[in-house]
Structures are given as C-alpha cells and as structure tokens.
C-alpha cells in the first residue's frame, strides 16, 4: 500500500486541510482518501481536515482508489522503463506514439504503461504524464504513478526540470554560430497545428550548441527554457537549419519523422532527499543510422 508521510515544521499551516493542499494533496485526493478507502492520520489517529496541527506531528496520507477510466485500454506492447520508484517512473518513449491517447488512437504511451503495470499485477496505479513529448519525438518521459505524484511534480517550478535534446538538422554552422540562445516568441496560425515566429506570440527560449558536423548536416544539442508546441522545430527553422524529417517546417527528405530525441532529463524528487535525479539515454537506432549514412 502506498502511503505518504510528512512531518509538520514551524512554517507549515496549522489546519490539516490547508497543510495537505500545500504539500501536493489535491482536494480530489483528499476526498478520495476520506471516501474511497484511504485514510488521513495524524500521529497514527484518523483526523478530519479541520484538525489543528502542531510542530513535530506526523501526517500519514493513504490515498483512496482513483477512478478508472473505462476508455483507457491497457496495451501489451513492451515499454523501456529507465527508472522506477514507488511514485513515478521514467520511460524511454519511441517515436511514432502519442504520450496520451486521443479519440482516434488508443495505443499511446499511457496505454502501454497501463499494460506494464497490469503484467506486474500492480494495483491502484493510474499513470499521469508529467513531461510529454510529441508523437514523432523520441526520448525520456516522466510519469507519475498516482494523482499525488502528479500534483507534487506540478507544484515544482518549470525551471526545476531540465530537458536536453539531440536534433539532426540540415546545413552547417559557421564558427561564430556554434552555440547560442534563440529567444523568439511563437504564435499559432488560426486553428491550424502550424506555429510561427510571431511578435505577439508567447515567449519561447531555446539554448543550442553544435556537437558534430558533416557535409550539409549537423547534430545540435538543445535545452528548452520554455515548452511551446513545436518550439525546437520552429527555432531551428528560424536559424535556417530545419530538422531532418520535418517537412512542416523544412524540406522533404528520406527520414520518416523529425530527427529529435530527448536524451537527458533532470528533475527534483519530491518524495526523497535526492535533490536532483538525472537520467541520460543514447539516441535511438534510427537517428544513429541517419547520421552514419550522411556523407562526411
């Protein structure tokens, strides 16, 4: 059974209900704990949310059963789990699948994670995507195993999550262009999925550095400081170096998806004393083969 222990310090709110909200337990989670088989204990005694806390009290939160979405069907396709704890896991997502299912596609990463836990016979686990990727972007995805994990990660400031990508792009960079910051706002073109650099759009900031070059092609390492839709693809187009496999913002070539992989993920663990978790994976085979086959 998953349970969460929090000790009350001198800065903590005194009322139990407010204390729980400040520590990442949503109103829905609190209601589930009270009405769906969970418990809220203070010093091992059940208490209501209007109970007044004191410094040193130990609050134990045992979540209730989360409602199962009948439309989420477990998939038996295997997944690559890079790290797993009691409250979250990090998965290496392949290209070609959505992070969360859509009306027309029920074989998303969430479905595959449900199948993974079904095979493990794990109960009361409901995946919550924390850091999603586009369908055709591969790489590391952080997933909460319950609503409380998702809430705690959501309470962290965005700059606490460090995501780095490798992209294979068209063209070469000059000696004075090998690294830099792209700070260009991104807007949406009407109801289209297409985005563009737009002075009236939302702030978008990307750091980049070139790590390898061949004849008319480069590998670029990128770090996102904001998370706009199509941000890397559009910022690389802005520099004049569209991604391989990205006809939406570049040119047609022989690669069948945008050559973009989230190879590095770093984040604080809100459930342990481990200040920063950092994970790195190699680029997938299709991107390695693409680079190998580009002439020197």
Backbone bond lengths (Angstrom), bond angles and torsions (degrees), N, CA, C in turn:
res aa  C-N    CA-C-N  psi(-1)  N-CA   C-N-CA  omega(-1)  CA-C   N-CA-C  phi
1 X - - - 1.465 - - 1.531 109.58 -
2 X 1.343 116.22 129.75 1.461 121.02 178.07 1.517 109.71 -77.75
3 X 1.312 116.55 130.78 1.456 119.73 173.95 1.520 109.13 -139.69
4 X 1.327 115.79 158.00 1.450 122.10 -176.05 1.520 108.61 -124.74
5 X 1.325 116.03 128.42 1.459 121.51 179.64 1.528 109.56 -112.03
6 X 1.318 116.61 131.03 1.454 121.68 177.65 1.523 107.66 -135.72
7 X 1.329 116.30 130.93 1.467 120.81 178.34 1.522 109.58 -97.44
8 X 1.306 116.52 135.95 1.464 122.85 -178.13 1.528 109.57 -77.64
9 X 1.341 116.28 126.17 1.465 119.62 174.75 1.526 109.72 -110.31
10 X 1.322 115.52 -178.00 1.467 119.62 -173.00 1.524 112.94 -68.64
11 X 1.357 117.74 -18.84 1.459 120.76 -179.07 1.528 112.58 -92.48
12 X 1.303 116.73 -5.54 1.461 120.68 -173.75 1.533 111.38 -76.35
13 X 1.359 117.33 147.92 1.474 119.67 172.84 1.527 110.21 -59.54
14 X 1.304 116.49 148.08 1.468 120.17 -174.95 1.521 112.87 -83.59
15 X 1.342 117.55 -29.76 1.457 119.03 -179.05 1.525 109.82 -83.26
16 X 1.328 116.86 133.07 1.469 122.07 -173.70 1.522 112.31 -56.27
17 X 1.337 117.52 -43.85 1.462 119.99 -177.85 1.511 112.74 -61.26
18 X 1.345 116.36 -43.82 1.468 120.27 179.06 1.518 110.34 -68.91
19 X 1.331 116.85 -37.84 1.462 121.68 177.74 1.532 110.56 -58.58
20 X 1.330 116.52 -43.14 1.469 120.52 -179.52 1.523 111.14 -64.92
21 X 1.326 117.64 -43.12 1.466 120.77 179.25 1.523 111.33 -62.33
22 X 1.346 116.86 -39.76 1.461 121.45 -179.32 1.526 111.94 -69.01
23 X 1.325 116.29 -19.89 1.463 120.48 -178.67 1.525 113.07 -104.81
24 X 1.333 116.55 21.35 1.451 120.37 170.78 1.509 115.58 90.13
25 X 1.323 118.06 10.70 1.459 120.52 177.84 1.525 107.86 -98.87
26 X 1.316 117.32 109.67 1.458 121.53 -175.69 1.526 110.87 -71.16
27 X 1.345 115.44 165.95 1.467 119.85 177.27 1.531 110.70 -59.31
28 X 1.331 115.59 -38.12 1.470 118.74 178.48 1.519 111.03 -64.56
29 X 1.338 117.16 -41.93 1.470 120.30 179.16 1.524 111.13 -64.43
30 X 1.345 116.05 -39.24 1.463 119.84 178.35 1.526 110.34 -64.52
31 X 1.330 117.11 -43.35 1.464 120.13 178.14 1.518 111.12 -63.04
32 X 1.344 116.76 -39.57 1.466 120.09 177.50 1.524 111.13 -62.69
33 X 1.341 115.80 -40.30 1.465 119.76 -179.95 1.529 110.83 -63.53
34 X 1.348 115.98 -34.12 1.459 119.37 -178.40 1.532 112.48 -82.14
35 X 1.347 116.56 -30.57 1.471 118.98 -168.57 1.521 115.06 -121.31
36 X 1.349 118.00 -6.25 1.472 119.12 -174.89 1.522 111.42 -127.75
37 X 1.315 116.33 38.40 1.461 119.84 171.13 1.502 115.83 94.52
38 X 1.349 118.75 2.46 1.447 120.59 179.16 1.527 111.83 -95.49
39 X 1.320 116.45 -172.29 1.467 121.72 178.61 1.516 110.12 -150.69
40 X 1.345 115.17 149.96 1.458 121.83 171.60 1.517 106.79 -121.90
41 X 1.323 115.83 116.66 1.466 121.23 -175.34 1.525 110.28 -118.31
42 X 1.325 115.83 143.01 1.460 121.77 169.32 1.521 106.75 -122.72
43 X 1.339 114.99 117.74 1.473 120.61 -175.48 1.532 110.82 52.36
44 X 1.373 113.55 42.51 1.470 123.01 174.29 1.526 113.95 70.95
45 X 1.351 118.20 16.31 1.454 121.55 174.83 1.530 108.83 -121.08
46 X 1.333 116.78 137.13 1.457 120.77 179.08 1.522 109.52 -65.85
47 X 1.340 114.84 134.83 1.458 119.71 -178.59 1.522 110.22 -135.62
48 X 1.360 116.18 154.11 1.450 121.85 174.09 1.530 109.15 -85.29
49 X 1.327 115.30 166.60 1.467 119.40 -174.29 1.529 113.03 -71.09
50 X 1.331 118.65 -12.37 1.468 120.01 177.15 1.531 111.99 -90.90
51 X 1.331 116.80 6.67 1.465 120.83 179.43 1.536 109.77 -67.19
52 X 1.344 116.49 139.84 1.461 121.30 -179.57 1.531 109.97 -92.32
53 X 1.317 115.37 126.27 1.458 121.89 -176.78 1.528 111.20 -90.58
54 X 1.340 115.25 160.67 1.460 121.98 174.93 1.528 108.99 -130.19
55 X 1.306 116.52 155.69 1.470 121.22 179.89 1.530 109.27 -57.20
56 X 1.321 115.19 132.28 1.460 120.84 179.65 1.511 114.12 95.91
57 X 1.351 117.81 -13.02 1.464 119.82 177.23 1.531 109.75 -62.08
58 X 1.312 116.33 145.78 1.463 121.44 176.23 1.522 109.13 -107.45
59 X 1.324 114.73 118.74 1.462 120.81 178.82 1.524 108.32 -99.05
60 X 1.316 115.86 125.76 1.465 121.63 176.97 1.523 107.66 -114.41
61 X 1.313 114.78 124.73 1.469 121.02 -178.68 1.525 108.47 -115.09
62 X 1.316 116.35 118.04 1.471 121.88 177.10 1.528 106.47 -110.85
63 X 1.328 117.85 109.23 1.468 119.86 -173.90 1.517 112.33 -68.00
64 X 1.315 115.09 150.35 1.456 120.35 172.82 1.518 111.00 -80.89
65 X 1.297 116.22 179.76 1.463 121.92 -178.77 1.523 109.95 -73.01
66 X 1.333 117.10 124.37 1.460 120.30 174.39 1.518 109.78 -73.38
67 X 1.322 115.67 144.86 1.461 119.87 179.77 1.527 110.08 -66.87
68 X 1.322 115.31 133.93 1.464 120.11 178.17 1.516 109.90 -83.77
69 X 1.319 116.16 133.10 1.459 121.22 175.81 1.526 108.63 -83.50
70 X 1.334 118.14 112.84 1.473 120.03 -176.06 1.523 113.70 -64.71
71 X 1.337 116.56 -16.99 1.466 119.88 -179.95 1.527 112.17 -82.98
72 X 1.337 117.33 -13.21 1.462 120.42 178.89 1.527 109.50 -87.41
73 X 1.312 115.80 108.08 1.464 121.36 -176.89 1.519 109.26 -101.37
74 X 1.328 118.79 124.75 1.474 120.34 178.20 1.524 111.77 -60.22
75 X 1.324 115.81 137.93 1.467 122.13 175.85 1.522 108.84 -103.59
76 X 1.320 116.34 143.48 1.465 120.37 -179.72 1.521 112.37 -92.65
77 X 1.336 117.69 6.67 1.456 119.58 175.59 1.530 109.47 -67.95
78 X 1.321 118.56 135.89 1.476 119.89 -178.66 1.516 111.53 -70.22
79 X 1.328 115.96 154.52 1.455 121.88 175.63 1.527 108.98 -126.23
80 X 1.327 115.28 157.08 1.466 120.54 178.08 1.524 108.84 -99.57
81 X 1.325 116.02 103.71 1.458 121.44 178.61 1.524 107.87 -90.02
82 X 1.335 116.68 119.34 1.462 122.07 -176.30 1.523 110.87 -90.64
83 X 1.334 116.34 -35.05 1.472 121.40 178.61 1.522 108.15 -150.36
84 X 1.333 116.23 140.86 1.462 119.81 177.56 1.526 109.84 -142.94
85 X 1.325 115.33 134.02 1.460 121.92 173.41 1.529 107.59 -125.05
86 X 1.305 115.82 -174.26 1.466 120.10 -179.70 1.521 111.76 -64.52
87 X 1.338 117.25 -26.40 1.461 120.28 -172.11 1.523 115.56 -116.80
88 X 1.316 118.89 -13.28 1.455 119.41 179.70 1.525 109.96 -154.45
89 X 1.324 115.09 165.38 1.455 120.63 171.60 1.521 109.03 -142.01
90 X 1.320 115.54 157.40 1.460 122.46 175.31 1.520 107.17 -116.41
91 X 1.327 115.19 126.50 1.459 122.11 -175.24 1.523 108.92 -116.63
92 X 1.331 116.24 142.59 1.457 121.83 174.16 1.524 107.76 -92.85
93 X 1.333 116.66 98.95 1.462 122.04 -174.64 1.525 111.10 -77.77
94 X 1.330 118.08 130.75 1.468 118.96 173.01 1.522 110.69 -76.73
95 X 1.306 116.59 161.60 1.460 120.70 173.46 1.525 109.12 -70.12
96 X 1.331 115.49 153.82 1.454 119.90 173.95 1.516 115.17 98.19
97 X 1.334 118.26 -0.44 1.466 120.11 176.35 1.524 109.76 -128.69
98 X 1.326 115.60 148.30 1.451 121.11 176.15 1.520 110.17 -74.08
99 X 1.322 116.31 158.87 1.463 119.85 173.36 1.523 110.43 -75.31
100 X 1.328 116.39 -44.84 1.460 121.03 177.49 1.523 108.84 -122.26
101 X 1.334 118.67 148.88 1.463 120.52 -175.29 1.521 112.36 -68.09
102 X 1.310 115.23 152.27 1.455 121.53 175.02 1.527 108.28 -113.69
103 X 1.322 115.48 178.54 1.465 120.53 178.85 1.528 111.46 -61.19
104 X 1.339 115.63 -27.41 1.458 119.34 -173.74 1.532 113.21 -107.94
105 X 1.317 117.53 -0.89 1.468 120.38 -175.33 1.523 109.05 -144.73
106 X 1.340 116.16 108.29 1.467 120.37 -178.02 1.528 111.80 -108.27
107 X 1.334 116.23 25.45 1.465 119.60 176.01 1.524 109.63 -119.26
108 X 1.323 115.37 48.96 1.462 121.63 -178.54 1.520 110.17 -85.47
109 X 1.330 115.20 176.92 1.462 120.87 179.74 1.532 110.69 -58.40
110 X 1.331 117.11 -40.28 1.470 120.40 179.40 1.524 110.80 -58.88
111 X 1.340 117.54 -42.64 1.465 120.32 178.00 1.518 111.60 -61.78
112 X 1.333 116.39 -39.57 1.458 120.30 -179.60 1.532 111.08 -69.46
113 X 1.336 116.67 -34.82 1.464 119.80 177.06 1.528 110.32 -67.78
114 X 1.336 116.60 -39.63 1.469 119.82 176.01 1.519 110.78 -59.24
115 X 1.333 116.58 -42.20 1.464 120.26 177.28 1.516 112.04 -64.28
116 X 1.322 116.81 -37.06 1.467 121.70 178.08 1.523 110.37 -60.54
117 X 1.332 117.02 -46.47 1.463 120.00 -179.75 1.525 112.03 -72.80
118 X 1.312 116.69 -30.80 1.465 119.77 175.50 1.524 110.17 -62.67
119 X 1.342 116.52 -42.06 1.470 119.84 178.85 1.527 111.24 -67.07
120 X 1.339 116.94 -31.27 1.462 120.82 177.99 1.530 112.46 -81.40
121 X 1.342 115.24 -5.30 1.475 121.85 -176.83 1.537 111.45 59.55
122 X 1.336 115.62 33.66 1.464 120.86 175.92 1.527 109.15 -81.28
123 X 1.321 116.86 139.28 1.461 120.96 -177.40 1.527 109.75 -115.36
124 X 1.348 114.85 160.71 1.464 122.90 177.38 1.534 112.30 54.99
125 X 1.328 115.83 39.63 1.466 120.68 175.50 1.517 108.52 -118.37
126 X 1.316 115.72 125.83 1.456 121.68 178.52 1.519 108.03 -129.32
127 X 1.337 118.40 110.05 1.469 120.61 -174.72 1.531 112.59 -64.28
128 X 1.321 115.09 138.43 1.462 122.24 175.49 1.528 107.20 -130.36
129 X 1.329 117.14 113.01 1.454 121.31 -179.37 1.529 109.66 -69.17
130 X 1.329 116.53 126.53 1.472 121.56 179.05 1.525 110.32 -97.67
131 X 1.334 117.78 -46.15 1.475 122.23 179.55 1.520 108.61 -123.94
132 X 1.305 116.45 98.08 1.465 119.26 -175.44 1.526 111.86 -88.18
133 X 1.334 114.99 160.53 1.461 122.43 175.32 1.524 109.03 -126.04
134 X 1.346 116.50 154.49 1.454 121.35 174.19 1.522 110.47 -61.83
135 X 1.330 115.49 161.35 1.466 121.00 -179.43 1.525 112.06 -52.20
136 X 1.330 117.24 -48.03 1.460 120.21 -172.68 1.521 113.92 -95.75
137 X 1.324 117.39 13.32 1.465 121.90 171.82 1.524 107.81 -103.18
138 X 1.316 116.72 132.41 1.460 121.12 178.87 1.524 109.63 -98.87
139 X 1.350 115.06 166.87 1.458 118.41 171.40 1.512 114.85 128.06
140 X 1.330 114.54 -162.83 1.463 122.58 -167.72 1.525 112.24 -80.12
141 X 1.338 114.47 133.48 1.457 122.25 179.47 1.526 108.06 -131.13
142 X 1.333 116.38 129.71 1.463 122.63 177.00 1.524 108.83 -91.83
143 X 1.339 115.52 131.56 1.465 121.18 -174.74 1.527 109.36 -131.50
144 X 1.337 117.38 123.94 1.455 121.00 172.65 1.523 109.83 -77.09
145 X 1.325 116.97 144.76 1.458 121.02 -179.19 1.526 112.44 -93.51
146 X 1.323 116.62 -0.42 1.456 121.38 177.36 1.524 108.47 -161.48
147 X 1.340 115.53 169.74 1.461 120.27 -176.21 1.527 112.09 -65.22
148 X 1.320 117.01 -30.24 1.461 119.97 -179.29 1.524 110.14 -69.20
149 X 1.326 117.08 -42.30 1.463 120.08 176.47 1.519 110.33 -60.10
150 X 1.322 116.52 -44.28 1.462 120.30 -179.83 1.525 110.55 -61.86
151 X 1.335 116.99 -42.38 1.460 120.43 -180.00 1.521 111.61 -64.91
152 X 1.325 116.77 -41.02 1.467 119.40 -178.74 1.524 111.43 -66.74
153 X 1.331 116.85 -41.67 1.462 119.06 176.62 1.533 110.18 -65.29
154 X 1.340 116.91 -36.83 1.462 120.32 -178.25 1.519 111.61 -67.24
155 X 1.333 116.87 -25.97 1.463 120.45 179.27 1.528 112.95 -75.35
156 X 1.330 116.69 -17.11 1.456 119.92 179.60 1.523 109.98 -73.35
157 X 1.305 116.85 147.56 1.453 120.37 176.71 1.527 109.71 -67.33
158 X 1.325 115.22 146.09 1.464 120.28 -175.98 1.525 112.42 -58.41
159 X 1.354 116.97 -32.39 1.464 118.56 -177.67 1.528 112.56 -73.52
160 X 1.323 117.59 -4.30 1.464 120.48 175.18 1.522 111.51 -78.55
161 X 1.332 117.09 -16.68 1.457 121.86 177.99 1.528 108.82 -98.28
162 X 1.304 116.84 121.85 1.460 121.39 177.65 1.519 108.35 -109.59
163 X 1.334 116.37 118.78 1.466 121.97 178.28 1.527 108.17 -119.24
164 X 1.325 115.65 126.20 1.458 120.36 177.04 1.528 109.32 -119.84
165 X 1.322 114.26 143.95 1.461 121.30 -175.72 1.523 110.21 -125.68
166 X 1.323 115.45 154.34 1.457 122.30 163.68 1.524 107.72 -109.98
167 X 1.333 115.28 135.36 1.459 121.29 175.83 1.525 108.34 -130.72
168 X 1.315 115.99 140.79 1.469 121.31 171.21 1.520 106.64 -102.10
169 X 1.334 115.59 121.11 1.461 120.40 -171.78 1.524 110.32 -123.63
170 X 1.307 114.60 160.34 1.461 121.25 176.80 1.530 110.28 -77.44
171 X 1.334 115.70 144.43 1.452 121.00 172.53 1.517 113.42 88.87
172 X 1.338 114.52 168.10 1.462 122.44 177.94 1.520 110.22 -112.91
173 X 1.330 115.28 156.88 1.457 122.70 -179.77 1.521 109.22 -104.62
174 X 1.322 116.23 143.70 1.454 120.70 175.45 1.520 111.06 -74.24
175 X 1.325 116.82 167.18 1.461 121.59 -177.14 1.524 112.55 -60.51
176 X 1.328 117.07 -28.73 1.463 120.54 179.89 1.525 112.21 -91.85
177 X 1.359 116.75 7.85 1.467 120.85 -177.96 1.530 112.22 -121.15
178 X 1.325 118.14 12.14 1.460 120.27 -170.87 1.525 113.72 -72.02
179 X 1.304 118.03 -16.10 1.464 121.17 173.16 1.510 108.77 -154.54
180 X 1.332 115.51 158.13 1.455 118.61 -179.99 1.510 111.93 173.17
181 X 1.328 115.06 -176.00 1.458 123.36 178.22 1.526 108.31 -119.53
182 X 1.307 116.94 130.76 1.465 121.71 173.34 1.523 106.66 -104.57
183 X 1.309 116.37 116.35 1.469 122.25 -178.35 1.521 107.76 -123.83
184 X 1.324 115.30 80.65 1.458 121.05 -176.02 1.531 109.57 -132.63
185 X 1.332 117.49 126.71 1.469 120.89 -177.57 1.522 112.20 -68.29
186 X 1.314 115.27 151.52 1.462 121.67 -176.17 1.527 109.45 -122.70
187 X 1.314 115.68 131.75 1.458 121.60 177.65 1.516 110.86 -124.76
188 X 1.311 115.25 167.39 1.462 121.95 -178.79 1.519 110.01 -102.45
189 X 1.327 116.07 141.39 1.458 120.85 178.30 1.532 109.51 -89.48
190 X 1.322 116.89 92.45 1.460 120.95 -179.87 1.517 112.03 59.32
191 X 1.335 116.03 -130.49 1.471 120.86 178.33 1.532 111.43 -96.53
192 X 1.328 116.68 5.08 1.465 121.15 -179.17 1.526 110.85 -71.16
193 X 1.347 115.69 156.91 1.465 119.79 174.06 1.523 110.70 -75.14
194 X 1.333 117.39 -13.60 1.457 121.76 -175.89 1.524 110.45 -74.55
195 X 1.335 115.70 134.21 1.458 122.35 174.49 1.526 109.65 -108.72
196 X 1.332 115.88 167.06 1.461 119.81 178.47 1.525 109.22 -151.31
197 X 1.329 115.81 160.57 1.463 120.43 171.34 1.525 106.69 -68.84
198 X 1.345 115.26 122.42 1.456 119.86 -171.13 1.529 108.28 -145.43
199 X 1.344 116.12 120.71 1.462 120.32 -177.19 1.523 112.30 -60.97
200 X 1.325 117.25 -22.11 1.464 120.47 178.41 1.529 111.95 -95.97
201 X 1.330 116.76 5.46 1.458 120.91 -178.86 1.519 112.73 -83.97
202 X 1.336 115.40 -168.84 1.464 121.06 -178.31 1.531 110.42 -88.05
203 X 1.319 114.93 148.19 1.461 121.00 -178.88 1.522 109.69 -58.26
204 X 1.335 116.01 136.75 1.468 121.81 178.02 1.524 108.18 -142.62
205 X 1.330 115.61 128.74 1.468 120.16 -174.70 1.527 109.73 -136.11
206 X 1.321 116.00 127.53 1.458 122.89 -178.62 1.523 109.55 -134.28
207 X 1.336 116.63 132.60 1.468 121.14 171.62 1.523 108.33 -98.87
208 X 1.337 116.69 143.22 1.461 119.47 179.98 1.516 110.19 -140.63
209 X 1.345 115.24 155.21 1.460 121.07 168.45 1.522 108.29 -150.41
210 X 1.318 115.38 140.68 1.459 121.90 -179.42 1.530 108.55 -82.48
211 X 1.338 117.00 128.75 1.465 119.66 -178.03 1.529 112.63 -112.85
212 X 1.348 117.54 -11.83 1.472 120.12 176.20 1.524 108.37 -163.89
213 X 1.346 115.13 148.97 1.456 119.46 176.76 1.528 109.96 -139.68
214 X 1.335 114.64 144.54 1.456 123.22 172.26 1.521 107.68 -128.91
215 X 1.320 115.21 -168.19 1.455 119.43 179.21 1.528 110.40 -64.41
216 X 1.327 116.23 107.37 1.460 122.67 176.23 1.528 113.80 61.84
217 X 1.334 117.54 29.51 1.469 121.23 176.12 1.525 109.09 -153.99
218 X 1.333 116.19 150.59 1.464 121.29 -178.45 1.527 109.98 -143.23
219 X 1.337 115.44 150.96 1.458 121.16 168.37 1.517 106.96 -102.88
220 X 1.328 115.45 128.12 1.455 121.82 -177.13 1.528 109.01 -120.13
221 X 1.338 115.88 134.44 1.463 121.15 171.75 1.528 107.44 -96.84
222 X 1.333 115.59 132.09 1.458 120.08 -175.11 1.521 110.79 -129.86
223 X 1.320 115.07 145.35 1.460 121.12 172.99 1.518 109.13 -124.78
224 X 1.324 115.36 129.64 1.456 120.69 178.38 1.524 110.96 -87.38
225 X 1.329 116.34 133.28 1.462 121.70 171.16 1.521 111.10 -104.98
226 X 1.325 116.16 -14.99 1.462 122.81 171.12 1.520 106.86 -133.09
227 X 1.312 117.31 169.79 1.461 119.57 -174.81 1.518 113.03 -126.24
228 X 1.315 117.15 55.08 1.465 120.23 179.82 1.523 111.31 -77.62
229 X 1.316 115.29 150.90 1.464 120.78 176.60 1.522 110.30 -59.78
230 X 1.332 116.81 130.57 1.472 124.16 177.97 1.527 112.69 63.35
231 X 1.320 117.56 23.34 1.476 120.38 -171.61 1.523 112.59 -59.86
232 X 1.336 117.75 -51.89 1.466 119.81 -177.71 1.519 110.55 -63.82
233 X 1.304 116.48 -44.64 1.469 120.33 -178.32 1.533 110.56 -59.58
234 X 1.316 116.09 -43.82 1.460 120.06 -177.14 1.523 111.68 -73.58
235 X 1.344 117.46 -38.56 1.464 120.07 179.35 1.529 111.27 -68.19
236 X 1.318 117.57 -35.10 1.460 119.40 175.96 1.530 110.81 -68.66
237 X 1.317 116.78 -37.94 1.467 119.56 174.56 1.519 110.35 -61.74
238 X 1.321 116.75 -39.91 1.470 121.71 179.69 1.526 110.74 -59.62
239 X 1.353 116.60 -36.81 1.468 120.19 177.94 1.527 112.73 -77.20
240 X 1.334 116.34 -8.70 1.461 119.65 -176.87 1.507 113.35 88.90
241 X 1.331 117.11 18.72 1.465 122.26 -178.16 1.534 110.45 -132.45
242 X 1.337 117.50 71.12 1.470 119.96 -179.06 1.535 111.82 -64.38
243 X 1.311 114.88 155.23 1.459 120.11 -179.45 1.522 110.97 -71.18
244 X 1.327 116.01 146.66 1.457 120.24 166.73 1.533 108.70 -59.45
245 X 1.324 115.86 142.04 1.458 121.22 176.99 1.511 114.04 75.08
246 X 1.329 118.41 21.69 1.460 121.23 -177.56 1.527 110.55 -127.72
247 X 1.340 117.90 76.72 1.462 119.68 -179.01 1.525 112.97 -68.59
248 X 1.343 118.01 -18.76 1.461 120.58 -179.90 1.526 111.32 -64.67
249 X 1.339 116.96 -37.61 1.456 121.13 -178.04 1.536 112.15 -120.77
250 X 1.306 116.92 10.81 1.459 118.20 -176.64 1.509 112.66 -147.05
251 X 1.311 114.92 -119.14 1.457 120.77 -175.32 1.517 109.56 -140.24
252 X 1.317 116.43 158.25 1.457 120.21 178.78 1.520 110.11 -73.60
253 X 1.328 116.22 137.76 1.458 121.22 174.55 1.524 107.26 -147.29
254 X 1.311 117.35 -168.42 1.462 120.27 -173.02 1.530 114.55 -91.62
255 X 1.345 117.86 2.93 1.462 119.59 178.94 1.520 108.53 -91.52
256 X 1.352 117.36 135.99 1.463 120.16 -168.25 1.528 115.17 -94.55
257 X 1.307 117.65 12.90 1.470 120.91 172.45 1.512 107.34 -162.15
258 X 1.333 117.99 162.77 1.461 118.19 -179.95 1.521 109.96 -63.38
259 X 1.314 116.33 132.64 1.469 122.06 -175.55 1.521 109.37 -79.99
260 X 1.321 115.18 77.11 1.463 121.55 -173.81 1.526 109.30 -141.18
261 X 1.329 116.06 127.17 1.464 121.15 -177.05 1.527 110.02 -137.67
262 X 1.333 116.70 128.59 1.459 121.84 174.70 1.530 107.24 -83.66
263 X 1.332 116.09 98.37 1.462 120.85 -171.91 1.523 113.08 -93.84
264 X 1.349 117.51 -12.82 1.469 120.63 -174.24 1.515 109.55 -140.13
265 X 1.342 115.23 134.42 1.457 121.16 178.16 1.522 108.78 -139.14
266 X 1.321 115.77 131.88 1.464 121.16 179.36 1.524 108.48 -134.81
267 X 1.333 116.45 135.94 1.461 120.15 -177.52 1.523 109.72 -160.39
268 X 1.342 117.72 156.84 1.459 120.34 175.18 1.524 109.43 -77.19
269 X 1.324 117.14 146.28 1.459 121.82 174.24 1.528 108.04 -94.25
270 X 1.335 118.45 107.96 1.474 119.40 -176.15 1.524 113.77 -75.17
271 X 1.330 117.05 -0.02 1.464 120.31 -177.53 1.525 113.48 -110.69
272 X 1.315 117.39 -2.32 1.464 119.02 -177.73 1.518 109.06 -141.73
273 X 1.318 115.63 177.94 1.459 121.07 178.52 1.529 111.77 -86.12
274 X 1.337 116.35 1.72 1.466 120.82 177.90 1.522 107.71 -72.31
275 X 1.318 117.84 107.36 1.460 121.13 -169.93 1.521 112.30 -63.33
276 X 1.324 117.03 -46.53 1.457 120.36 -179.15 1.526 109.44 -135.51
277 X 1.312 116.13 130.05 1.463 122.16 172.48 1.522 107.10 -98.50
278 X 1.312 118.23 128.31 1.467 121.09 177.75 1.523 109.27 -126.64
279 X 1.327 115.45 132.92 1.461 122.21 -176.12 1.518 108.47 -134.23
280 X 1.323 116.02 137.86 1.466 121.32 178.95 1.516 109.24 -136.74
281 X 1.334 116.36 139.31 1.461 121.73 178.54 1.530 108.75 -131.10
282 X 1.333 117.75 155.45 1.471 119.74 175.79 1.522 110.89 -72.29
283 X 1.317 115.78 158.45 1.458 119.55 175.81 1.525 109.94 -66.03
284 X 1.337 118.20 150.74 1.467 120.89 -177.25 1.530 112.09 -67.49
285 X 1.318 114.14 163.05 1.467 121.26 -175.07 1.526 112.27 -57.37
286 X 1.340 117.60 -39.26 1.468 118.26 -176.27 1.527 111.43 -63.92
287 X 1.337 117.78 -37.33 1.460 119.44 177.68 1.524 111.36 -73.67
288 X 1.319 117.35 -35.88 1.470 119.78 176.33 1.527 110.70 -62.76
289 X 1.327 116.83 -42.60 1.472 120.63 179.82 1.524 111.30 -68.33
290 X 1.332 116.76 -37.92 1.466 119.94 177.15 1.524 109.79 -58.15
291 X 1.319 116.70 -48.59 1.466 120.44 -178.33 1.524 110.86 -65.44
292 X 1.317 116.99 -40.97 1.474 121.19 -179.32 1.535 110.58 -61.52
293 X 1.342 117.90 -34.60 1.455 121.06 -174.65 1.527 114.10 -87.92
294 X 1.331 117.04 -5.70 1.467 119.53 175.81 1.534 108.34 -78.70
295 X 1.328 118.28 129.99 1.474 120.19 -179.06 1.526 112.67 -58.32
296 X 1.338 116.42 146.86 1.452 120.56 176.97 1.509 111.73 -72.84
